[in-house]
Amino acid sequence: MRQVVMTKPREIVVEDRADPKIVEPTDAIIRLAATCICGSDLWPYRGVQDVHHQVMGHEYVGVVEEVGREVTTIKVGDFVVGSFWASDNTCEICQAGYQSHCVHRTVMGLIGTQSELARVPLADGTLVATPSQPDNDLIPSLLAASDVLGTGWFAAVAANAGPGKTVAVVGDGAVGLLGILAAKQLGAERIIAFSRHAARQKLAREFGATDIIEERGDEGVAKVYALTDGLGAHSVIEAVGTQEAMMQAIRSARSGGHVGFVGVSHGVNIPGELLFGTGIHLHGGPAPVRQYLPELINLIWDRKIDPGKVFDLTLPLEQAAEGYRAMDERRAIKVLLTV
């Protein structure tokens, strides 16, 4: 099969690799219908994380080609969506709704899903079958559910978004934009998006943003307070992972408000006195996407949401290197790779 490999920072190749095989009786092999590049893939691409000949990708949808002897909930021929964490969905942590912290979890990024085929561990707990084979135009949205939609949804839930609430969103990448969509679906009354990019502002409004703030730092915080009668937002989504973004999120929240953070943290340090003084609720981390997949698949299947709009560039798998460049240079929000 063909698979994307990052040989070193800023060097992406597509290599011939051996087809995956069933290793554990709980595994499944899927043939991907589509895969994509994640904003978190840009951390090693830019050299922020160490990387050396690493297979890439953790978002995936496709058709089941083979299952291990202990797999019971999916079958060969099913079209499935899976999370970027493989989980058994039965341990106490999973049952509490935190499948991304499953005691038997495996991160799909170590297996790599920017490929033609992929082995999915713990298939019964990780994969969710769609009602039937999807129409082609639904595939991008189902692919978004595998990570960025589920992550944005978790961020909105962690931020306690809901009816009557004002939600501010720090980050205008795919996760932040889909956090806006999630907040809207959860009933938020007002949604403030931080964005300086016209195309992303437009999509933010399509997903439900009511206000756009282009300023950052003190000016950005002041704008949030001006829009909220001097109180700050009830709910804030942090979808970047930098110190600047986290401070922007915390300072934009009102006293007693909620911050849901899902940006992969790099160099983030939160002063204890700041947390103590604000009284905010802070919750986040790697999203338990599996918790939300059945609901998200149904919303997509019934065409109530269209998260696939975040894919603004589609390329064949063989042109993955150009996809990485486009996202790194912010010429694309999110790149879908056809397989």
C-alpha positions as CSV (number, residue, x, y, z in Angstrom):
1,M,0.0,0.0,0.0
2,R,1.0,3.7,-0.2
3,Q,1.5,5.6,3.0
4,V,2.5,9.1,4.0
5,V,5.8,9.3,6.0
6,M,7.4,12.4,7.5
7,T,11.1,11.6,7.2
8,K,12.1,14.8,9.0
9,P,10.6,18.3,9.6
10,R,9.2,19.7,6.4
11,E,10.0,16.6,4.4
12,I,6.9,14.5,3.4
13,V,7.1,11.4,1.2
14,V,4.7,8.8,0.1
15,E,6.2,5.3,0.3
16,D,5.3,1.7,-0.5
17,R,4.6,-0.1,2.7
18,A,3.5,-3.6,3.5
19,D,-0.3,-4.0,3.8
20,P,-1.4,-4.2,7.4
21,K,-2.4,-7.5,8.9
22,I,-4.6,-8.6,11.8
23,V,-2.3,-8.6,14.9
24,E,-4.8,-9.0,17.7
25,P,-8.1,-10.8,17.5
26,T,-9.8,-7.4,18.3
27,D,-8.3,-5.7,15.2
28,A,-10.0,-4.7,12.0
29,I,-8.4,-3.8,8.6
30,I,-10.1,-1.0,6.7
31,R,-9.6,0.4,3.2
32,L,-9.8,4.1,3.5
33,A,-12.3,6.1,1.5
34,A,-10.6,9.4,2.5
35,T,-8.0,10.7,5.0
36,C,-6.7,14.2,5.8
37,I,-4.1,16.4,7.4
38,C,-4.6,17.7,10.9
39,G,-3.4,20.9,12.4
40,S,-1.6,18.9,15.0
41,D,0.4,17.3,12.2
42,L,2.0,20.7,11.7
43,W,3.8,20.6,15.1
44,P,6.3,17.9,14.0
45,Y,6.3,19.3,10.5
46,R,7.6,22.6,11.9
47,G,10.1,20.9,14.0
48,V,8.4,21.7,17.3
49,Q,8.1,17.9,18.0
50,D,10.9,15.4,17.2
51,V,10.1,13.3,14.2
52,H,12.2,10.8,12.2
53,H,10.6,8.7,9.5
54,Q,7.2,8.7,11.2
55,V,4.1,7.4,9.5
56,M,1.4,10.1,9.6
57,G,-2.3,10.5,10.0
58,H,-5.0,9.7,12.6
59,E,-8.3,10.6,10.9
60,Y,-10.0,8.1,8.8
61,V,-13.2,6.7,7.3
62,G,-13.5,3.6,5.1
63,V,-14.8,0.1,4.4
64,V,-14.0,-2.9,6.6
65,E,-12.0,-5.5,4.7
66,E,-11.1,-7.9,7.5
67,V,-11.9,-8.4,11.2
68,G,-10.3,-10.4,14.0
69,R,-12.1,-13.4,15.4
70,E,-13.2,-11.5,18.5
71,V,-14.8,-8.5,16.7
72,T,-18.6,-8.6,16.9
73,T,-20.0,-5.1,16.4
74,I,-18.8,-4.5,12.9
75,K,-18.4,-6.7,9.9
76,V,-16.7,-6.9,6.5
77,G,-18.3,-4.4,4.1
78,D,-19.4,-1.9,6.8
79,F,-18.5,1.8,6.2
80,V,-17.0,3.0,9.4
81,V,-15.8,6.1,11.2
82,G,-13.3,5.8,14.0
83,S,-11.6,8.0,16.6
84,F,-8.0,9.1,16.6
85,W,-7.7,7.2,19.8
86,A,-8.5,3.4,19.7
87,S,-10.3,2.5,22.9
88,D,-12.1,-0.6,24.2
89,N,-15.2,1.5,25.2
90,T,-15.8,-0.8,28.1
91,C,-13.3,0.1,30.9
92,E,-14.4,2.4,33.7
93,I,-12.8,5.4,32.1
94,C,-14.5,4.8,28.8
95,Q,-17.9,4.3,30.5
96,A,-17.4,7.6,32.2
97,G,-17.1,9.2,28.7
98,Y,-13.4,9.6,28.5
99,Q,-12.5,7.1,25.8
100,S,-9.4,9.1,24.9
101,H,-8.0,8.1,28.3
102,C,-9.0,4.4,28.0
103,V,-6.8,2.1,30.1
104,H,-6.1,0.2,26.9
105,R,-5.9,3.1,24.5
106,T,-3.7,3.3,21.4
107,V,-3.1,6.5,19.5
108,M,-3.9,6.0,15.8
109,G,-1.1,8.3,14.8
110,L,1.5,5.7,15.6
111,I,-0.2,3.4,13.1
112,G,-0.8,6.1,10.5
113,T,-4.0,6.6,8.5
114,Q,-2.7,8.8,5.7
115,S,-2.6,5.5,3.7
116,E,-4.6,3.2,1.6
117,L,-5.2,0.7,4.3
118,A,-5.1,0.8,8.1
119,R,-5.2,-1.6,11.0
120,V,-7.6,-0.4,13.7
121,P,-7.0,-1.9,17.2
122,L,-9.9,-2.5,19.6
123,A,-12.3,-2.3,16.6
124,D,-15.5,-3.0,18.6
125,G,-14.8,0.0,20.9
126,T,-13.3,2.3,18.3
127,L,-15.3,2.0,15.1
128,V,-18.9,3.1,14.4
129,A,-20.7,1.9,11.3
130,T,-22.9,4.2,9.3
131,P,-26.4,3.1,8.5
132,S,-25.4,2.1,5.0
133,Q,-22.9,3.1,2.4
134,P,-22.8,6.9,2.4
135,D,-23.3,9.1,-0.6
136,N,-20.0,10.5,-1.8
137,D,-20.8,14.1,-0.7
138,L,-21.2,12.9,2.9
139,I,-17.7,11.4,3.1
140,P,-15.9,14.7,4.0
141,S,-18.3,15.4,6.9
142,L,-18.0,11.8,8.2
143,L,-14.2,12.2,8.0
144,A,-14.4,15.4,10.0
145,A,-16.3,13.5,12.7
146,S,-13.2,11.3,13.2
147,D,-11.3,14.2,14.9
148,V,-11.9,17.9,14.3
149,L,-15.7,17.8,14.6
150,G,-15.6,15.5,17.7
151,T,-12.8,17.6,19.2
152,G,-14.7,20.9,18.5
153,W,-17.8,19.3,20.1
154,F,-15.9,18.2,23.2
155,A,-14.5,21.7,23.5
156,A,-17.9,23.2,23.4
157,V,-19.2,20.7,26.0
158,A,-16.2,21.3,28.2
159,A,-16.9,25.0,27.9
160,N,-20.5,24.4,29.0
161,A,-21.9,26.0,25.9
162,G,-25.7,26.0,25.8
163,P,-28.9,28.0,25.6
164,G,-28.5,31.6,26.7
165,K,-24.7,31.4,26.8
166,T,-22.2,33.6,25.0
167,V,-19.3,31.5,23.6
168,A,-15.9,32.9,22.5
169,V,-13.7,30.8,20.3
170,V,-9.9,31.3,20.2
171,G,-8.5,29.7,17.1
172,D,-9.9,29.8,13.5
173,G,-8.5,26.5,12.3
174,A,-10.8,23.5,11.6
175,V,-11.3,22.6,15.3
176,G,-12.1,26.2,16.3
177,L,-14.5,26.5,13.4
178,L,-16.3,23.3,14.3
179,G,-16.3,24.4,17.9
180,I,-18.5,27.2,16.6
181,L,-20.7,24.7,14.8
182,A,-21.0,22.6,18.0
183,A,-21.8,25.6,20.2
184,K,-24.5,26.6,17.8
185,Q,-26.0,23.1,17.8
186,L,-25.9,23.1,21.6
187,G,-28.0,26.2,21.6
188,A,-25.5,29.1,22.3
189,E,-27.1,32.5,22.0
190,R,-24.0,34.4,20.9
191,I,-20.8,33.1,19.4
192,I,-17.7,35.3,19.2
193,A,-15.0,34.1,16.8
194,F,-11.4,35.4,17.0
195,S,-10.2,35.5,13.4
196,R,-8.2,37.8,11.1
197,H,-8.8,35.8,7.9
198,A,-11.7,36.6,5.6
199,A,-12.3,33.0,4.3
200,R,-12.3,31.7,7.9
201,Q,-14.5,34.5,9.1
202,K,-17.0,33.6,6.4
203,L,-17.1,30.0,7.4
204,A,-17.3,30.9,11.0
205,R,-20.5,32.9,10.3
206,E,-21.9,30.0,8.2
207,F,-21.3,27.7,11.2
208,G,-23.1,30.1,13.6
209,A,-20.7,32.9,14.7
210,T,-22.6,36.1,15.5
211,D,-19.5,38.3,16.0
212,I,-15.9,38.5,14.7
213,I,-13.0,39.9,16.7
214,E,-9.7,40.5,14.8
215,E,-7.8,42.0,17.7
216,R,-5.6,39.9,20.1
217,G,-4.2,40.4,23.6
218,D,-5.6,43.2,25.7
219,E,-7.5,44.7,22.7
220,G,-9.2,41.4,22.0
221,V,-10.2,40.8,25.6
222,A,-11.6,44.4,25.8
223,K,-13.7,43.6,22.7
224,V,-15.2,40.5,24.4
225,Y,-16.0,42.5,27.5
226,A,-17.6,45.2,25.4
227,L,-19.9,42.7,23.8
228,T,-20.9,41.1,27.1
229,D,-21.8,44.1,29.3
230,G,-18.4,44.1,30.9
231,L,-18.6,40.6,32.2
232,G,-16.8,38.3,29.7
233,A,-18.0,35.2,27.9
234,H,-19.8,32.4,29.8
235,S,-17.9,29.9,27.7
236,V,-14.6,30.0,25.9
237,I,-13.1,27.4,23.5
238,E,-9.3,27.3,23.2
239,A,-8.3,25.5,20.0
240,V,-4.7,26.4,19.4
241,G,-2.4,25.1,22.1
242,T,-0.1,28.1,22.6
243,Q,0.6,30.2,25.7
244,E,-0.9,33.2,24.0
245,A,-4.1,31.4,23.0
246,M,-4.6,29.9,26.5
247,M,-4.2,33.3,28.2
248,Q,-6.6,34.9,25.6
249,A,-9.1,32.2,26.5
250,I,-8.8,32.5,30.2
251,R,-8.9,36.3,30.2
252,S,-11.9,36.3,27.9
253,A,-14.0,34.3,30.3
254,R,-16.2,35.8,33.0
255,S,-15.7,35.0,36.7
256,G,-17.1,31.6,37.2
257,G,-17.1,30.9,33.4
258,H,-15.9,27.8,31.6
259,V,-12.9,27.3,29.4
260,G,-12.7,24.2,27.2
261,F,-9.2,23.7,25.9
262,V,-8.4,21.2,23.1
263,G,-5.4,22.8,21.4
264,V,-2.4,20.4,21.8
265,S,-0.5,22.3,24.5
266,H,3.0,23.4,23.7
267,G,4.8,25.5,26.3
268,V,1.6,26.4,28.1
269,N,2.0,27.5,31.7
270,I,-1.0,28.8,33.7
271,P,-0.2,30.9,36.8
272,G,-1.9,29.5,39.8
273,E,-2.8,33.0,41.0
274,L,-4.6,33.6,37.8
275,L,-6.8,30.5,38.1
276,F,-7.4,31.2,41.8
277,G,-8.4,34.8,41.1
278,T,-10.7,34.2,38.2
279,G,-12.8,31.3,39.6
280,I,-13.1,29.8,36.1
281,H,-13.7,26.2,35.3
282,L,-10.9,24.7,33.1
283,H,-11.5,21.4,31.4
284,G,-10.1,19.8,28.2
285,G,-7.3,17.7,26.7
286,P,-7.5,15.0,24.0
287,A,-11.1,14.8,23.0
288,P,-13.1,11.6,23.7
289,V,-14.4,11.6,20.1
290,R,-15.8,8.1,20.4
291,Q,-18.3,9.3,23.0
292,Y,-19.9,11.6,20.4
293,L,-19.6,9.6,17.2
294,P,-23.1,8.0,17.1
295,E,-24.7,11.4,17.6
296,L,-22.5,13.2,15.1
297,I,-22.9,10.5,12.5
298,N,-26.7,10.8,12.8
299,L,-26.6,14.6,12.5
300,I,-24.4,14.3,9.4
301,W,-26.5,11.4,7.9
302,D,-29.7,13.4,8.4
303,R,-27.9,16.4,6.8
304,K,-28.5,18.6,9.8
305,I,-24.8,19.7,9.8
306,D,-22.2,19.9,7.2
307,P,-18.8,20.0,8.9
308,G,-17.1,18.8,5.7
309,K,-17.0,22.5,4.7
310,V,-13.7,22.8,6.7
311,F,-12.0,20.9,3.9
312,D,-11.1,23.7,1.5
313,L,-8.4,21.8,-0.5
314,T,-8.6,18.3,-1.8
315,L,-5.6,16.5,-3.1
316,P,-4.7,12.9,-4.0
317,L,-2.6,11.0,-1.4
318,E,0.4,11.2,-3.6
319,Q,0.4,15.0,-3.3
320,A,0.4,15.0,0.6
321,A,3.5,17.1,0.7
322,E,1.7,20.0,-1.1
323,G,-1.2,19.6,1.4
324,Y,1.2,20.0,4.3
325,R,2.7,23.1,2.7
326,A,-0.7,24.6,2.1
327,M,-1.7,24.2,5.7
328,D,1.6,25.3,7.1
329,E,1.4,28.5,5.0
330,R,-2.3,29.0,5.9
331,R,-3.4,28.7,2.3
332,A,-5.8,26.0,3.4
333,I,-7.9,25.4,6.5
334,K,-7.8,21.6,6.2
335,V,-6.7,19.3,3.4
336,L,-8.6,16.2,2.4
337,L,-6.5,13.5,0.8
338,T,-8.3,11.2,-1.6
339,V,-7.2,7.5,-1.6
